[in-house]
Amino acid sequence: MFIDTHCAGAILHGMASVVLTHSAQDELDAMEFVSHSRVVKLLERLSQWPNVSGAKPLRGNLAGRYRLRTGDYRVQFYLTGEVVTVERIGHRDGFYDD
């Protein structure tokens, strides 16, 4: 697996490619060190899609998207073929309120 930082956000290549949107990259960059490290580990796990435990499909207006959690933080993503696109990263408080 390697990280490519030449696009919107970091791309991890494994069984699937993990792409971060600009806003997800900004949210990740703004995190404190410990939370940042935990989320990066989740992103590394996502590169092994579909062999990822703990991914929950979302419902309602977020149908077609999934979330993973680590502590109080959530990672929201969707799939397009072999590409996992992370569109939001944030604290659980108000994470789904938009």
C-alpha positions as CSV (number, residue, x, y, z in Angstrom):
1,M,0.0,0.0,0.0
2,F,1.2,3.5,-0.7
3,I,0.0,7.0,-0.2
4,D,-0.4,9.4,-3.2
5,T,-0.8,13.0,-2.1
6,H,-1.1,14.6,-5.6
7,C,-4.9,15.0,-5.7
8,A,-7.8,16.4,-3.6
9,G,-6.7,14.4,-0.6
10,A,-4.4,11.5,0.2
11,I,-5.0,8.3,-1.8
12,L,-4.3,5.0,-0.3
13,H,-3.9,2.1,-2.6
14,G,-4.6,-1.5,-1.5
15,M,-7.4,-3.7,-2.6
16,A,-9.4,-0.5,-3.0
17,S,-8.2,3.1,-3.5
18,V,-9.2,5.5,-0.8
19,V,-9.7,9.1,-1.9
20,L,-10.5,12.1,0.4
21,T,-12.5,15.0,-0.8
22,H,-11.0,18.5,-0.2
23,S,-13.3,19.0,2.8
24,A,-12.5,15.6,4.3
25,Q,-8.8,16.4,4.0
26,D,-9.3,19.7,5.7
27,E,-11.2,18.1,8.5
28,L,-8.5,15.5,8.9
29,D,-5.7,18.2,8.9
30,A,-7.5,20.1,11.6
31,M,-7.7,17.2,14.1
32,E,-5.5,16.9,17.1
33,F,-2.7,14.3,16.9
34,V,-4.3,11.4,18.7
35,S,-7.6,11.6,16.9
36,H,-5.8,12.2,13.6
37,S,-3.7,9.0,14.1
38,R,-6.8,7.0,14.9
39,V,-8.6,8.2,11.8
40,V,-5.6,7.5,9.6
41,K,-5.7,3.9,10.8
42,L,-9.3,3.7,9.7
43,L,-8.4,5.1,6.3
44,E,-5.7,2.4,6.0
45,R,-8.4,-0.3,6.9
46,L,-10.7,1.1,4.2
47,S,-8.0,0.4,1.6
48,Q,-8.8,-3.3,2.3
49,W,-12.4,-2.9,1.2
50,P,-14.6,-5.0,1.3
51,N,-12.7,-6.8,4.1
52,V,-13.5,-4.0,6.6
53,S,-15.3,-4.7,9.8
54,G,-17.5,-2.1,11.5
55,A,-18.7,-0.3,8.4
56,K,-22.4,0.7,8.9
57,P,-24.6,1.5,5.9
58,L,-26.5,4.8,6.4
59,R,-30.2,5.3,5.8
60,G,-32.6,8.1,4.8
61,N,-31.0,11.0,2.8
62,L,-27.6,9.4,3.4
63,A,-28.6,6.0,1.8
64,G,-25.7,4.6,-0.3
65,R,-23.1,5.9,2.1
66,Y,-21.4,4.2,5.0
67,R,-19.7,5.2,8.2
68,L,-16.9,3.9,10.4
69,R,-16.2,5.1,13.8
70,T,-13.2,5.4,16.1
71,G,-13.9,6.7,19.6
72,D,-16.0,9.9,19.2
73,Y,-15.0,10.4,15.5
74,R,-16.9,9.3,12.4
75,V,-15.7,8.8,8.8
76,Q,-18.5,8.9,6.2
77,F,-17.8,7.4,2.7
78,Y,-19.3,6.0,-0.4
79,L,-18.1,3.5,-3.0
80,T,-17.7,3.8,-6.7
81,G,-16.3,0.5,-8.1
82,E,-12.9,0.0,-6.5
83,V,-12.7,3.5,-5.1
84,V,-13.7,4.5,-1.6
85,T,-14.4,8.2,-1.4
86,V,-14.3,9.7,2.1
87,E,-16.5,12.8,2.1
88,R,-16.7,13.7,5.8
89,I,-14.6,13.2,8.9
90,G,-15.7,14.7,12.2
91,H,-16.8,14.5,15.8
92,R,-19.9,12.5,16.5
93,D,-21.7,15.6,18.0
94,G,-23.8,16.9,15.1
95,F,-22.1,14.8,12.5
96,Y,-25.3,13.9,10.8
97,D,-27.1,17.2,11.3
98,D,-26.5,18.8,7.8
